[in-house]
Every structure is written in C-alpha cells, then in structure tokens.
C-alpha cells in the first residue's frame, strides 16, 4: 500500500515533457533578457568610457608619480586637495588605485594623503562622471563629485582622531614586505613626460605613445569589473521585482529610507564584488528599485571596500589596518552620502522620478550610435599605436610583481622609456 502511494505521489509530482519544455523556455528567455539588458547598457555607456579613459590617459602621460610623492608629504587640507586632484587624474581601476596608493606610501607619501588619492582615483575620475550623466543625470554626477570631496574631509577628521602612529608604523612595516596584490606592475610604471609644455608633451611622438599605452592598460585593468557590473545589473533589472527592491530599501517609509539608504548602499556594493565604473549600471538599477538618493551615492563610493580589495589591504597593511580602513571608509562614505542627500534635498536637486536610463529597448541609429562609432575609431587608432610600440610586453607586466622584471624603483619608467623612444 505504501509503495503504491509513493508511486502515485511520484507520478503526480513528476513534470510532463511539455511542462519541462516550458520551464526550460522560461529560463532561456530570462537569461536572454538579462544578457540583452547587459549588452544594451554597454552600448549606452561605451562612448563615455572611451572618452573618460582617453582623458585619463592624456593626464597620466604628463603627470609624474615621483612628483606625486613630493606633493603628498603631509595631511594638511591643501595637501589632501592636491592628492584628490592627482587621484582624479589617475586610473579609475580600483585595484590599480589601491596598488598605486601603497607604492606612494612606501616612497614617502603621507598615509592619509595616499588614502585620499586612492578614494579620488575611483570616485572623482572623468569617466565615472560622464557615465553617471548618461545613465542617471547630471544631479547624480554633481552629488558624486561634491560628496567625494566631503568624504575625503570626513575621512581626514576620522584619521586625525583615531589613526595612531603605531598603526601607521605597523602598516608601513607590512607594506615594505612587498606582498603582491593586483596591478603591482601597473602601480610601478611611469611613462609620463616632463620635457616641454603640456601641449608639446601630448602631441609629441613619445606623448602619443604613452597616451596609447595608458589608454589600453586602463581598459585592460577594468574590463572584468565593467563586464561583471553589466551582467549583475542586467540580471538585477530583469529578475528582481520592484517590490523586492522597495522592501529592502524601506521605500514605503521616506524618513527611514533616507537614513537607511547610505548605510545599506555600501553593503550591497561589498557583496556585489563590483568596483570602479562597473558599478554605475547597477546603481541605476538600485535607484529605479527605490534606494534613496544618498544610498546611490554611498553605493558608488563603496568600490574600495569590496571583499577582494579588503583582502588586498590585509596583504598590504596587515589585519589591524584593514579593519581600521573598513570602518573609517564605511563611516566616511555613509556620512558624506547622507549629508549630500540633505543638502540636495534642501536645494531641490533630488530627482522626483525614478527613470534612470538603464538600457534602451532597442539599439537604433541615434546620437549614441554616432558617438560610439566615432570614439571606437579613436580607440582603434590608440590600440594600433599600442600594438606597434611594444604595448603587449607592457601589458604582461601589469599584474606581475615588479621585482621579477627590474628593480622596484625603475621597472615601469625604464621599460616605458625604451618603448616610447
């Protein structure tokens, strides 16, 4: 009797071939919709990415890392402002920013200034602002940049109050061990020029070669983050319901949502593993899903406390400093985002509708297509010059330990000098 009952139950619970086919078709459709959303978002942000990386490459070609160290010797407000400017002109890759910050710290830069440089390298760069304007509007870009400087100011106050000389000494001892993280070779490379005016450096043969190398290497350093961010954003936009987002962000409670957003935003970033400009598409999805204005800003800021980068901090500076950086970075990001939301609300600058341009329904011949074609041609010329001037050998050094190539001090500069002559 029991066997007959189990047989009957199995018969009823089994899926018929038609039902299985329907479920399979639904799964394929869902995956296809997510991939299409990701592709459409990439098409929407392609020209801003090329433009931003191009501008960044030009600036990196005329600014020397040795000069950076000289300008970042203390934690005075003026010095931190300079560090922010240098960071904004540097690479937008979070891993490269972290590696460069350690390199500057090892060579004598003040630790607070190095951290300010690191924050600015991913939160105040041109490409981030352009993509925010394209996907979410100029208010978000303005908030991102204004809040970025405020975040550095809050961090400086926290460091002044809680960062001890003993903690810094321990971090320096750990940094001197030279344990590899990511983008070590990229951190040591210096292809910048110093002869002539800025314009003469840019248009010279060496300048154009250096620009092409920085351009391609910046793309190589962040393409995985961009791809991951687009895939996550596509999946989140198509698979997660608006009601689910609203529940997570407390959208039904305006006051609670305003406070909760800047604190939940960084946590979403931490577990998403997306960093650099790759988290902007997902930020657009979160905004459409009901997160507060400040929550969006805090989410974008938090690319420097995701789990893989926390692990790199542990290698670079030790466990104690890693814990300190996580707590102070998190606090600075949340506080800055909340203050920016209150200021923008008082000024009437917070958008009243949630219609971020996550992705077009179809890819048509419009201004985005024209700009994409133009900037792809520009990128093609830069890539061609990169390939013709020894770029691939530089690219192989990006993730390698500089000690395996040449002396730690001269690996990038000497190799680059040979290439761009």
Backbone torsions as a table, in degrees:
resi	resn	phi	psi	omega
1	UNK	NA	-45.9	-179.8
2	UNK	-63.7	-39.9	179.5
3	UNK	-63.8	-39.6	179.0
4	UNK	-64.7	-37.5	-179.9
5	UNK	-66.6	-41.6	179.7
6	UNK	-65.1	-38.1	178.6
7	UNK	-63.9	-41.6	179.5
8	UNK	-65.2	-40.8	179.5
9	UNK	-64.8	-42.9	178.7
10	UNK	-62.3	-37.5	180.0
11	UNK	-63.5	-41.9	-177.8
12	UNK	-74.3	-32.2	-176.4
13	UNK	-82.6	-19.5	-179.4
14	UNK	-68.5	142.8	178.8
15	UNK	-84.4	136.6	175.1
16	UNK	-72.9	160.0	178.7
17	UNK	-55.6	-37.9	179.7
18	UNK	-65.3	-43.4	-179.8
19	UNK	-65.0	-41.9	178.3
20	UNK	-61.8	-40.6	179.2
21	UNK	-64.8	-39.1	179.0
22	UNK	-64.8	-44.7	179.1
23	UNK	-62.6	-42.2	178.0
24	UNK	-63.1	-41.9	178.3
25	UNK	-63.0	-40.0	178.4
26	UNK	-64.0	-40.9	179.6
27	UNK	-64.5	-43.7	179.1
28	UNK	-63.7	-41.0	178.6
29	UNK	-63.0	-42.1	-179.7
30	UNK	-64.3	-43.4	178.6
31	UNK	-65.4	-42.7	178.6
32	UNK	-62.0	-40.4	178.9
33	UNK	-63.9	-40.8	179.2
34	UNK	-66.3	-42.7	179.0
35	UNK	-65.9	-39.2	177.0
36	UNK	-63.3	-42.1	178.0
37	UNK	-60.7	-41.8	179.2
38	UNK	-64.0	-44.6	179.7
39	UNK	-64.1	-42.5	-179.4
40	UNK	-64.8	-39.4	177.2
41	UNK	-65.0	-39.9	178.1
42	UNK	-62.0	-42.5	178.3
43	UNK	-61.9	-34.8	-178.2
44	UNK	-70.8	-32.6	-174.7
45	UNK	-105.4	5.4	-174.7
46	UNK	-62.2	-52.5	-177.1
47	UNK	-65.6	-37.2	175.1
48	UNK	-62.6	-35.6	177.8
49	UNK	-63.2	-47.6	-179.3
50	UNK	-63.1	-43.6	179.2
51	UNK	-61.4	-48.2	-177.6
52	UNK	-63.3	-45.6	179.0
53	UNK	-66.7	-31.9	177.1
54	UNK	-65.5	-45.7	178.2
55	UNK	-63.4	-43.6	178.7
56	UNK	-60.6	-41.0	-179.9
57	UNK	-64.1	-40.3	178.8
58	UNK	-62.0	-46.1	-178.2
59	UNK	-65.6	-43.1	-179.6
60	UNK	-62.9	-28.8	-178.5
61	UNK	-72.2	-18.0	-177.5
62	UNK	-116.9	4.0	179.3
63	UNK	-119.4	121.6	-177.3
64	UNK	-87.5	140.2	176.9
65	UNK	-67.6	-30.3	177.1
66	UNK	-64.0	-38.5	176.8
67	UNK	-66.6	-33.0	178.2
68	UNK	-58.9	-46.0	-178.4
69	UNK	-59.1	-42.5	-179.5
70	UNK	-63.2	-32.1	-176.7
71	UNK	-87.6	-3.7	-174.2
72	UNK	-123.2	44.1	-174.0
73	UNK	-87.6	-6.5	-179.4
74	UNK	-149.0	-173.6	-178.0
75	UNK	-117.3	28.6	175.6
76	UNK	-67.6	154.0	-179.7
77	UNK	-53.5	-40.7	180.0
78	UNK	-63.5	-42.4	179.5
79	UNK	-63.7	-42.6	179.6
80	UNK	-65.6	-34.6	176.5
81	UNK	-65.5	-41.2	176.3
82	UNK	-63.4	-42.6	178.8
83	UNK	-60.1	-38.9	177.2
84	UNK	-64.1	-42.1	178.9
85	UNK	-63.7	-42.2	178.5
86	UNK	-66.7	-38.4	177.7
87	UNK	-64.9	-41.7	179.3
88	UNK	-62.6	-25.9	179.6
89	UNK	-90.6	0.3	-175.6
90	UNK	-98.9	-169.6	-178.6
91	UNK	-67.0	146.6	178.6
92	UNK	-90.4	-2.9	179.5
93	UNK	-71.1	126.2	-177.7
94	UNK	-62.2	-42.1	-179.1
95	UNK	-65.9	-41.2	177.4
96	UNK	-65.9	-39.9	179.6
97	UNK	-61.5	-42.2	179.3
98	UNK	-65.9	-41.6	179.8
99	UNK	-67.1	-41.6	179.4
100	UNK	-65.6	-39.7	179.5
101	UNK	-60.7	-42.6	177.5
102	UNK	-65.2	-40.9	179.0
103	UNK	-59.6	-44.4	178.7
104	UNK	-64.6	-40.9	179.0
105	UNK	-62.4	-43.4	179.4
106	UNK	-63.7	-31.8	-176.7
107	UNK	-87.8	2.2	173.4
108	UNK	121.6	-3.6	179.3
109	UNK	-69.4	148.0	175.8
110	UNK	-62.7	141.3	-175.3
111	UNK	-63.3	-43.1	179.5
112	UNK	-62.9	-41.7	178.5
113	UNK	-64.4	-38.6	178.7
114	UNK	-64.3	-38.9	177.9
115	UNK	-70.0	-35.5	175.5
116	UNK	-63.6	-41.8	175.7
117	UNK	-58.9	-44.6	-178.5
118	UNK	-61.6	-45.9	179.3
119	UNK	-62.5	-42.5	-179.1
120	UNK	-68.7	-29.7	-177.0
121	UNK	-64.0	-23.5	180.0
122	UNK	-115.2	-15.4	-174.8
123	UNK	-113.5	-10.8	-178.5
124	UNK	-123.3	19.0	-177.8
125	UNK	-84.8	156.5	-173.9
126	UNK	-62.7	-45.2	-174.7
127	UNK	-62.0	-34.3	178.2
128	UNK	-64.6	-45.1	179.6
129	UNK	-63.0	-42.4	-179.1
130	UNK	-64.1	-42.9	-179.5
131	UNK	-66.9	-38.5	176.6
132	UNK	-60.7	-41.5	178.7
133	UNK	-62.9	-44.8	-176.9
134	UNK	-65.9	-46.1	-174.2
135	UNK	-86.3	-34.9	-168.9
136	UNK	-125.9	-16.5	178.1
137	UNK	110.4	160.8	-173.6
138	UNK	-67.2	-25.1	-179.9
139	UNK	-63.3	-39.6	179.0
140	UNK	-68.4	-38.9	177.9
141	UNK	-64.4	-43.5	178.7
142	UNK	-62.5	-43.3	179.0
143	UNK	-64.0	-39.8	179.6
144	UNK	-60.2	-46.2	-177.2
145	UNK	-74.3	-43.4	178.3
146	UNK	-63.6	-44.5	178.6
147	UNK	-67.1	-28.9	178.5
148	UNK	-61.5	-45.7	177.5
149	UNK	-66.3	-38.7	177.3
150	UNK	-64.1	-39.7	178.8
151	UNK	-60.7	-43.3	178.3
152	UNK	-63.7	-39.4	178.8
153	UNK	-63.8	-44.1	177.9
154	UNK	-62.8	-42.1	179.6
155	UNK	-62.8	-40.9	179.3
156	UNK	-61.7	-40.3	177.5
157	UNK	-64.1	-43.9	178.9
158	UNK	-63.7	-40.4	178.6
159	UNK	-65.2	-43.4	178.3
160	UNK	-58.4	-36.5	-174.8
161	UNK	-84.2	-38.1	-168.8
162	UNK	-118.6	-16.7	-177.7
163	UNK	-81.0	115.8	-177.9
164	UNK	-93.9	157.1	177.5
165	UNK	-63.9	-31.6	177.8
166	UNK	-64.7	-41.5	179.7
167	UNK	-66.0	-40.8	178.5
168	UNK	-66.0	-41.2	179.1
169	UNK	-62.5	-41.5	177.3
170	UNK	-63.3	-40.2	178.4
171	UNK	-65.7	-37.9	179.6
172	UNK	-67.6	-40.8	177.9
173	UNK	-61.2	-41.7	178.1
174	UNK	-67.1	-41.2	-179.7
175	UNK	-62.9	-35.6	-178.7
176	UNK	-67.0	-18.8	178.1
177	UNK	-68.1	-22.2	175.9
178	UNK	68.9	30.7	178.3
179	UNK	-65.3	131.6	-173.3
180	UNK	-74.6	141.3	172.3
181	UNK	-114.9	-109.3	173.4
182	UNK	-134.9	152.5	178.4
183	UNK	62.3	33.0	-179.1
184	UNK	-64.7	-45.9	179.2
185	UNK	-62.3	-40.4	179.2
186	UNK	-62.0	-36.8	-179.3
187	UNK	-65.5	-31.6	-176.5
188	UNK	-89.9	-15.9	-179.1
189	UNK	-71.0	135.9	175.2
190	UNK	-139.1	100.1	-178.7
191	UNK	-103.1	12.5	-175.7
192	UNK	-69.1	151.9	179.0
193	UNK	-105.7	153.9	-178.8
194	UNK	-128.4	-8.8	-178.1
195	UNK	-86.5	137.7	175.0
196	UNK	81.5	-178.3	178.3
197	UNK	-74.2	168.9	179.6
198	UNK	-58.6	-44.2	-179.2
199	UNK	-64.8	-39.8	179.1
200	UNK	-64.6	-36.6	177.2
201	UNK	-64.7	-41.5	-176.2
202	UNK	-65.5	-44.0	-173.1
203	UNK	-87.9	-8.1	-180.0
204	UNK	-70.9	165.3	178.2
205	UNK	-59.7	-47.3	179.8
206	UNK	-63.5	-39.4	-178.9
207	UNK	-64.3	-44.3	180.0
208	UNK	-66.0	-35.2	177.2
209	UNK	-67.4	-45.6	179.4
210	UNK	-60.8	-40.5	178.6
211	UNK	-62.0	-44.4	-179.6
212	UNK	-63.5	-37.1	-179.6
213	UNK	-69.2	-46.6	178.3
214	UNK	-62.1	-40.1	-178.5
215	UNK	-60.6	-51.3	-176.9
216	UNK	-68.5	-40.0	-178.0
217	UNK	-69.3	-33.3	175.0
218	UNK	-65.2	-40.7	176.2
219	UNK	-62.8	-44.1	-178.3
220	UNK	-63.7	-30.4	-176.5
221	UNK	-79.3	-21.1	-174.9
222	UNK	-119.4	-2.1	-172.6
223	UNK	-63.5	-34.1	179.4
224	UNK	-66.8	-37.6	178.2
225	UNK	-68.1	-39.5	178.3
226	UNK	-64.4	-45.9	179.9
227	UNK	-62.6	-44.5	179.3
228	UNK	-63.4	-42.3	179.2
229	UNK	-62.6	-40.9	179.3
230	UNK	-67.3	-41.4	179.0
231	UNK	-64.9	-43.4	178.3
232	UNK	-64.5	-42.7	179.8
233	UNK	-64.4	-41.8	178.2
234	UNK	-62.3	-43.0	178.6
235	UNK	-66.4	-43.9	-178.7
236	UNK	-64.7	-38.0	-177.7
237	UNK	-70.2	-30.3	-175.5
238	UNK	-101.6	-24.7	-173.5
239	UNK	-102.9	-25.7	-176.4
240	UNK	-101.2	127.5	-176.6
241	UNK	-73.7	156.5	177.6
242	UNK	-61.2	-37.5	-179.8
243	UNK	-63.7	-35.6	178.2
244	UNK	-66.0	-44.0	176.2
245	UNK	-62.0	-44.5	-178.6
246	UNK	-59.5	-38.6	178.9
247	UNK	-66.5	-41.4	-179.9
248	UNK	-64.5	-39.1	-174.6
249	UNK	-95.0	6.8	178.0
250	UNK	56.4	39.9	-174.2
251	UNK	-61.9	-24.4	-179.9
252	UNK	-75.7	-7.5	-178.4
253	UNK	-123.7	89.5	-171.6
254	UNK	-53.3	-45.3	-177.6
255	UNK	-68.1	-48.2	179.3
256	UNK	-62.3	-38.5	179.9
257	UNK	-63.3	-38.7	-179.4
258	UNK	-63.0	-38.9	-179.9
259	UNK	-79.8	-40.2	-176.4
260	UNK	-69.0	-35.8	-175.4
261	UNK	-54.1	-53.1	-178.3
262	UNK	-64.5	-17.7	179.7
263	UNK	-94.8	-32.6	177.7
264	UNK	-82.0	-28.8	-178.9
265	UNK	-54.4	-52.9	178.9
266	UNK	-61.1	-33.9	179.5
267	UNK	-65.8	-39.6	176.1
268	UNK	-61.8	-39.7	178.7
269	UNK	-65.4	-42.3	-178.1
270	UNK	-58.3	-44.7	-175.8
271	UNK	-84.8	-12.1	179.9
272	UNK	-82.9	-18.1	177.5
273	UNK	65.6	13.7	-178.6
274	UNK	-99.1	137.2	179.6
275	UNK	-135.0	175.2	178.9
276	UNK	59.8	-149.8	-175.9
277	UNK	-70.1	-10.4	-179.8
278	UNK	-66.0	-17.2	-178.3
279	UNK	-90.1	-3.1	179.7
280	UNK	-66.9	-45.3	176.6
281	UNK	-57.2	-40.3	178.3
282	UNK	-68.5	-32.9	176.0
283	UNK	-62.0	-38.4	177.0
284	UNK	-63.3	-39.8	177.7
285	UNK	-64.3	-43.1	179.7
286	UNK	-63.0	-39.7	178.6
287	UNK	-63.1	-47.0	177.0
288	UNK	-63.0	-26.0	-179.5
289	UNK	-83.8	-7.0	173.5
290	UNK	115.9	0.5	177.8
291	UNK	-66.9	152.2	-177.6
292	UNK	-69.6	164.8	178.7
293	UNK	-57.7	-47.3	178.1
294	UNK	-65.6	-31.4	177.4
295	UNK	-63.2	-39.2	176.4
296	UNK	-60.3	-48.0	-177.6
297	UNK	-62.3	-44.8	-179.9
298	UNK	-63.8	-37.9	178.2
299	UNK	-61.0	-45.3	-179.4
300	UNK	-65.4	-38.4	-180.0
301	UNK	-62.7	-30.5	-165.3
302	UNK	-79.2	13.7	180.0
303	UNK	-65.2	-17.0	-178.0
304	UNK	-95.9	8.2	174.8
305	UNK	-128.4	21.5	175.1
306	UNK	-70.8	161.1	-171.0
307	UNK	-58.1	-45.0	179.0
308	UNK	-60.4	-36.3	-179.6
309	UNK	-75.3	-33.8	173.9
310	UNK	-60.2	-37.3	177.8
311	UNK	-65.9	-35.5	176.9
312	UNK	-68.9	-40.4	174.5
313	UNK	-55.7	-41.3	180.0
314	UNK	-60.0	-41.2	178.5
315	UNK	-70.0	-38.9	-175.4
316	UNK	-74.9	-45.9	-168.0
317	UNK	-123.4	-6.0	-179.1
318	UNK	95.4	166.8	-175.0
319	UNK	-66.4	-42.3	-177.0
320	UNK	-62.3	-46.3	-179.8
321	UNK	-68.8	-34.0	177.1
322	UNK	-60.7	-46.6	177.7
323	UNK	-61.7	-40.8	179.4
324	UNK	-63.7	-44.2	-179.6
325	UNK	-65.2	-41.3	-179.9
326	UNK	-61.1	-47.5	-177.3
327	UNK	-66.5	-46.4	-176.7
328	UNK	-72.2	-39.9	176.6
329	UNK	-62.1	-46.1	-179.3
330	UNK	-59.3	-47.3	-179.2
331	UNK	-62.7	-44.7	-179.3
332	UNK	-63.5	-40.7	179.8
333	UNK	-65.2	-46.7	-177.6
334	UNK	-67.1	-45.0	-178.4
335	UNK	-65.4	-46.0	-179.8
336	UNK	-61.1	-43.1	-179.4
337	UNK	-65.1	-41.0	179.4
338	UNK	-66.0	-43.6	178.6
339	UNK	-63.0	-42.7	179.2
340	UNK	-62.4	-40.2	178.1
341	UNK	-61.8	-43.9	-179.8
342	UNK	-63.7	-40.6	179.4
343	UNK	-66.3	-46.8	-179.0
344	UNK	-66.0	-33.7	176.5
345	UNK	-65.8	-42.3	179.0
346	UNK	-63.5	-32.7	-179.8
347	UNK	-88.3	-2.5	-179.0
348	UNK	69.0	32.9	-176.3
349	UNK	-103.3	-1.3	178.6
350	UNK	-80.9	127.0	-179.9
351	UNK	-57.8	141.4	-179.5
352	UNK	-91.9	-10.5	178.3
353	UNK	-119.9	153.5	-179.7
354	UNK	-112.1	79.7	-176.8
355	UNK	-132.8	47.7	177.3
356	UNK	-57.9	141.5	-178.0
357	UNK	-76.6	78.4	-179.3
358	UNK	-64.3	-47.2	178.0
359	UNK	-169.8	146.3	174.9
360	UNK	-73.1	152.4	178.2
361	UNK	-67.0	-34.4	177.3
362	UNK	-138.4	153.0	175.7
363	UNK	-93.3	113.2	-176.6
364	UNK	-119.4	171.0	178.5
365	UNK	-82.8	98.5	179.7
366	UNK	-137.8	-165.0	-176.3
367	UNK	-63.3	-32.9	177.9
368	UNK	-62.9	-42.4	178.7
369	UNK	-63.6	-44.1	179.5
370	UNK	-61.2	-46.6	179.8
371	UNK	-64.7	-39.8	178.3
372	UNK	-61.8	-44.4	179.7
373	UNK	-62.3	-45.6	-179.6
374	UNK	-60.7	-49.0	-176.3
375	UNK	-73.6	-25.9	173.2
376	UNK	-66.5	-35.7	175.9
377	UNK	-64.6	-44.1	177.3
378	UNK	-60.2	-45.8	178.9
379	UNK	-61.5	-36.4	179.0
380	UNK	-63.0	-42.2	177.5
381	UNK	-63.5	-42.3	179.2
382	UNK	-65.4	-40.3	178.5
383	UNK	-64.5	-41.6	179.8
384	UNK	-62.0	-43.6	178.5
385	UNK	-65.3	-39.1	177.6
386	UNK	-57.7	-45.9	-177.9
387	UNK	-69.0	-31.1	-176.5
388	UNK	-84.5	-9.1	-174.2
389	UNK	-122.3	34.8	175.1
390	UNK	78.3	17.5	-177.3
391	UNK	-59.8	-44.3	-178.1
392	UNK	-55.3	-37.1	178.9
393	UNK	-67.4	-35.4	175.2
394	UNK	-66.1	-39.4	-178.1
395	UNK	-63.4	-37.4	179.5
396	UNK	-66.9	-22.6	-179.3
397	UNK	-83.5	-13.2	-172.0
398	UNK	-57.9	-45.7	-175.8
399	UNK	-99.2	6.8	-177.7
400	UNK	-93.5	159.2	174.8
401	UNK	-72.7	122.5	-178.4
402	UNK	-55.2	-26.9	-178.0
403	UNK	-63.9	-23.3	-177.8
404	UNK	-80.0	-7.6	-178.6
405	UNK	-109.9	-63.2	-178.7
406	UNK	-144.7	-168.7	177.7
407	UNK	-63.1	149.7	-175.3
408	UNK	-58.9	-31.0	-173.9
409	UNK	-78.7	-33.5	-167.8
410	UNK	-116.1	5.4	-173.1
411	UNK	-55.5	-53.5	-175.7
412	UNK	-71.3	-46.6	-173.4
413	UNK	-65.9	-46.9	-178.0
414	UNK	-64.2	-45.6	-179.5
415	UNK	-63.6	-42.7	-179.7
416	UNK	-63.9	-38.7	-179.5
417	UNK	-62.4	-40.1	178.5
418	UNK	-65.4	-36.9	-175.5
419	UNK	-71.6	-43.1	-169.6
420	UNK	-94.0	5.7	176.1
421	UNK	-68.3	NA	NA
